[in-house]
Amino acid sequence: MYLEVKDLKKIYGNSSNTVQVLKGVTLSVEKGQMCVIQGTSGSGKSTLLNCIGGLESVNSGSIKVNGKEICGLGTAELSDYRRDNLGFIFQFYNLVPNLTVKENIKVCEFLSENPLDIDELIRILSLTEHQGKFPSQLSGGQQQRCAIARALIKNPALLLCDEPTGALDSETSRDILILLEKINEKYGTTMLIVTHNNSIKDMVHKVVFVKDGMVKDEYENENRISAAELEDL
């Protein structure tokens, strides 16, 4: 199993005022799977993603990625883990405003010993004619494609996507999901996609429902459809 999360608990606050966001989450994802983590706002799904990504510490439990325990790692070790294993795609892009599309992607290319071919990636993501533009000159969908390219250039084994279509219209959302599907098929990238969108679950290999900080249901999707066929995005 590529990703194994066991009895994960996360508490915010101090002794006089605490909120337990994760209440013993357990889940697993096989290598090369696309997995949706679905739930309403406040369910703990983004916190779970951040814990897996080493952006949030945990109070107890275990997170193993490719057999390596990441809970309890120090700052330098977590930095190495993120550099060597992960790509992040966020809802709000986080592009560097004074760098061009290609320069934004190159920032992360230098972090990898085995990066993907940047020109091929730009072509796959339909950014060739936009590679010299700055983020302010791009549409929302183009900015998201740039953010995806930046996350993928490192050739990460695990791609973490936090509401990757949350700020996009339905047509652009479908385009982005088609791209993620192609990337999964081409590179075998394991993907965790946090979303409140009920349709995205139909295109992935595995679905996990989180509610009130706990996994309420999960299943393997035996009747996947392509991203191009999704409705109500």
Secondary structure, DSSP 4 states (H G I P E B T S, - for coil): --EEEEEEEEEEEETTEEEEEEEEEEEEE-TT-EEEEE--TTSSHHHHHHHHTTSS--SEEEEEETTEE-TT--HHHHHHHHHHHEEEE-TT----TTS-HHHHHHHHHTT-SSPPPHHHHHHHTT-GGGTTS-GGGS-HHHHHHHHHHHHHTT--SEEEEESTTTTS-HHHHHHHHHHHHHHHHHH--EEEEEES-SSGGGGSSEEEEEETTEEEEEEE-SS---GGG----
